[in-house]
């Protein structure tokens, strides 16, 4: 597996894992802070962040409803179809 490890994990893996969630939060936060420092667009926008954040409460609702599928709200109000990546 070492052969296929991403260079960011090679360089920052120990620091990332020390921050909790096995490093899952480290890299998105790192990229966001770099974009703020450089004045560039963040790697994800508010709509993406809201969609990601909706998964846990939607999962809880699904469980409470016996595993019923839950739709993820469109936080872009349809603009996801035309926005530039």
Secondary structure, DSSP 8 states (H G I E B T S, - for coil): -GGG--HHHHHHHHHHHTTSGGGHHHHHHHHHHHHHHHT---SS-HHHHHHHHHHHHHHHHHHHTTS-------TTTTGGGT---
